[in-house]
Each structure stands twice: as structure tokens, then as C-alpha cells.
Amino acid sequence: MANIGIDLGTTNSLVAVVMGGKARCLLDDHAKSMLPSVVRYDAGGPVVGKEALDEAPQFAARTFSSTKRFMGRAPADCGADAALFRYTMDDSEPRFVRFLCEGHAPVTPVEVASEVLKALRARAVECLFGEPGGAVITVPAYFDDAQRQATKDAARLAGLEVLRLLNEPTAAAIAYGLDQRASGKFAVYDLGGGTFDVSILDLNDGIFQVLSTAGDTHLGGDDFDRALAQYVVPDLAARSNAEARAILAAAERCKRELSDVEISEVVESDGSGTSTRSYAVTRVDFEEAILPIVERTTRACAQALTDAGLTAKDIDAVVLVGGSTRVPLVREHVAALFGREPFCDLNPDEVVAIGAAMQADILTGSSQLADDLLLLDVIPLSLGLEVMGGVVEKFIPRCSPIPMSASQTFTTHVDGQTGIVLHLVQGDRELASDNRSLGRFTLKGLPGLPAGIPRIKVDFLVDADGILHVSAKEEFTGIEAKIEVKPSYGLSEDEIEVMLESSIDNAETDVEVRMLIEARVEAEGILRALDKALRADRAMLSEESYQAITAVADKLREAHVSTDPADRKRINDLAHELDAVSAPFAQERIERDLTIALSGRAADVVGSELGLNNDGTKKPGPGAAAEEDATDAR
């Protein structure tokens, strides 16, 4: 079984694998590598990807996108983002973010991410003719412990074995380094749909050492879209949910177009697809709107260089990652920051997934790429313990290489103390209250000795995924307590188990409902095509043939609206019957059209008019390039 690499993105997600010694992204049925990270919850089950994205304004109350920005965060931290995306949080759940969903139970960002991962897993199964062995999943380098654990929870819900969580800039560096056989010091500037990271790496003789990392988990292409939308529609906040979604979608399309042209437009819509007004937007207008956002990346770049002990002159190359780096202003800003033109040869949308696939292949132990590759990543934020007075005692400073362990010994402050509460925090502020709380656990049963006598050894271990494990042991008695730090605002183990059991228990029913929906969709398409043919060429049919076709069509029309999975076979049978009874009619229409087309015409001329090459293959239509562009995330 092949291992896979997954880029779980804010805007788009991808899955890649190494085949024949080369890493490549797996494609869907439309030859697209990117899956929009958008999920709609319908009665028949979740709809994931482009369909959910395209129809988001019509189903705004049950469609969710950019939920990566909410992963592993507390509700108290997400009010502003929820308002921006027009999501309503479930006030009855104070522990973690949960969105209200029209016609469906509330959903968490972890559950939304799991649906995206399920779709990528299904694509891998189809392309590889079997289940993947395991997955390397990328996360922003600046994701904290809770956000990383939430990502692992989502993968588990999707039925994926996580081999490793890999920082996105590091994945890009692997793809770049192995592709270019490069060595030296590199800056990876990763600006995606919702997160920004910059990492400084040293590549030398197969050793990838991350020297430093910095960033912002709430900065990306989504912010560009919103800035442009508010630039042209200042009262965006006062618009309805459907209108706002439609305007943001139009702004996103305009943004992509302005990477290639000097002027485009934002079309205002009422959310139902009806245009009400359009606004001409120049590239200068767009750059004016997003300049403050782009400039916010400057501080993180300077911090990363300082932490690495380097200056911009020490950097040999700058690698761009993420669809938002296609924006010309971003590339100009990067060139100015580092004093050199950035490297743009690798596809910025796919490079992270490619690097993840390379790492996944290397973990098989029989890689064709680089068996001797050594990857030394770093932890983005310091880890520590709250001590007396509410201050933080740092165990592991930021930019420490992982895996990493550290120990310190503490004692009691009160005579006869028999227990101690350990509060774990992440961040670089001095006070615990100013940092991110990762969790608390208690060491009980301490000997009732005078203050200062007990010796409590606390061990911190950060594994290769960047997940923290903590243990505490009283050295006189041997009493011990351990914790694998779970996010304070994630799903509990029991809740994950319940969700997994639910998905298993309902698997058969879910499949039956899905098959019914597919049968109904196919029947609807057949009926639509038949109605169109009858309107155009009813005269070609005898009355007897017409009655035979419409009799079956009426039965299918009546059956295909059923919501009972037991009716699936009847719908399929009627569809096949209608196909058979209407086949002579379809054949006559084809022969008629060919006769007209070929009458007195040269074959190459007819072929050209029919959109065929000289060898008979179909020429790409004008919509193909447009559709390809539409999948680009900026």
C-alpha cells in the first residue's frame, strides 16, 4: 500500500503520491488536482468540493468554508472570524467551536475538515485501486498544539492513519530541495487562503534543518477577498448572508483575474445568481485595498531571520508557496524584503502536497527518492508551565528542533501539601494568562512533608508531529501522572469514539442513501435530455413510438422523486428501460445530423466545425482554460 501526502488547505486541499519515483498530485474525474475545502450539509449527506463552492450563496446557512481558521480554537477567540464569515456559533457549547447548520445538527471545524479528508481519501482509493497505507498531513508551521491535535482528530474521523504532521513550509522545502538538488539557506514564504508562515531552512547533503519559523494563522487570501469586497461594496457588513457570500465569491474571482490582467470587475448579486450591479476594478485599486495585509507579513519575515541569526543577504533563495503568492504585489513585496526575485518554478498550489508525498514515501523505508534524508523541524512557540505568581517557566523555547525533551524539578510551597496542579501553556509571553492554555492535570498523593522538601520532576516531550506529552513524578514516593496534551477546545476522546461508532453504524444506510441520490440525479439528466430531443424532433416519431417513450418517461418522472432508498432499483430499471425504448429515436437523430453535416462537405472542414482534430480527437473548448483558472486559490 502506498503512503500519501495531504495538503489540508484553508481554501483548497490536495492529495499526492510518489509513483515511479516521481511525486504527483492525484486528479479527480475532471482532471483537477485541487479540491475546494468547502462542505455543504444536505439531507442526503455532505457535499464536498466545487459543487458546494459554486452553490454556496444559495445554501449559505449550511455551507462552510475556510474552517481551518477555527481549528483547535476556543469560541471566545473566534467571535470576530465567525462574524466575518457569517457563521453562527452554538452558544450552548463553551468548550470548542461549533457552528449552527440549517436542517442539520451543529458541526465543528474538525468535522468539516474530516469531510474534506474523506473526499481526498476516496480519490486516493480510486486512483491507487485500494486503501492508502498512511498519510503525512501538512499543517501551518505556526499551528499550536491544540490546532495540530484537532488536525489529527479530523484525520482519524476520516479513517486515515496519520504517519506524521509536517509543517507546510518544510514540505515545500522538501519538494524544492529534492527537485532542484539544492543546498544552502532558504526562506519559504507560504501565503495560503487563511494562514501565513515563513520558515528559514538550511539544506545540505540530505539534511533539511529548519532554523526558525514565524507567521500568522489568520492571514491569507480570504483577507484579500474581504478587503476587495469592502473596497467596492463598503456596506458589505449590512448585506444579507447570501448577498455577502455572493459578493465575496465575485471578489475572489476578480482577484484571480487581476493577477493576469490590469482591469476586471466585481459583480454584485442578490445571492440567487441575479446580477444587480458591477464594479470595474483595476489592479492598482486591488493593490491599494490589500497593501496593509501584505505588509503584515514583513514583521514575521524579520522575526524569522532574527531567530535564525541571519540577514536577508544570507538567504540563497526564496521559495513561494500558496496560491496567494500568485498576486503580483505579493511577489514584489517578497523581492523587496529579501533583495532577490523569488523562485516561482514549482506550482505554488501543489508544492506542499508534493513535499508531503515525498516525506510519506521516505517513511516507507524503501523510498526511491532519498532514503538518507534527515528532517530537522522546529517548534514554533515556546512551551512551559505556570508557576507561583502566574508566571511561566519555559521548558522548551521556540525554534527548538523536534523531537525535543526537557525536564525540570519543582517542589511544594505549602507545608503538608498532598497534591499539585500543573498548568501547561504555549507562547512567549511572561504571564501564563497572556499565553495559550494547553491543559491542566493533577499529581495527587504527595507525602505531607514540609514545604520545599518534596521533589517533583516534570518532563516535557514534543514528538515528531509537534504534539506535547508531559509527565510528573514525585521522586521520594514514585507517584506519577502523565498527560498527552489534548486541545482544551477540541473534541474529547469519548466524543470522537461516539462519532466514529456512529459513522460505522450508519455506513450501510449512508451508502444506500448516496446510491439513491446518484440514481435520481442520473434519471433527472436522462429526462432532461429526452424532453429537449422531443421538443426539437417530435415529428420524427410515429405516434406509437412517441406513446411508448412517454409512457416509460412518465413512470420514471414519478419514481425519481422518491426519497426511499428501497426505490433505487426501480429508478435504475426504469432509466435503463427508457434508454432502450428511446435508442432508435436517438440513432435516427444522429444519422440525420451526420447526413446533413457531410452532404457535399470535405471531411476536414466538417471535423473542424464539429470541434475535431484531424485524427478525430476532440479539441479543447474555450471553457477548459477558464475552468482551470477557476480552481486556482490566491
Secondary structure by P-SEA (a helix, b strand, c coil): cbbbbbbccccccbbbbbcccbbbbbbccccccccccbbbbccccccccaaaaaacccccccccccccccccccccccaaaaaaaccccccccccbbbbbbcccccccaaaaaaaaaaaaaaaaaaaaccccccccccccccccaaaaaaaaaaaaaacccccbbbbaaaaaaaaaaaacccccbbbbbbbcccbbbbbbbbbcccccccccccccccccaaaaaaaaaaacccccccccaaaaaaaaaaaaaaaaaaacccbbbbbbbcccccccbbbbbcaaaaaaacccccccaaaaaaaaaaaaccccccccbbbbbccccccaaaaaaaaaacccccccccccccaaaaaaaaaaaaacccccccccbbbbbbbcbbbbcccccccccccccccccccbbbbbbbbbccccccbbbbbbbbcccccccccccccccccccccccccccbbbbbbbbbccccbbbbbbbcccccccccccccccccccaaaaaaaaaaaaaaaaaaaaaaaaaaaaaaaaaaaaaaaaaaacccccccaaaaaaaaaaaaaaaaaaacccccaaaaaaaaaaaaaaaaaaaaaaaaaaaaaaaaccccaaaaaaaaccccccccccccaaaaaaaaaccc
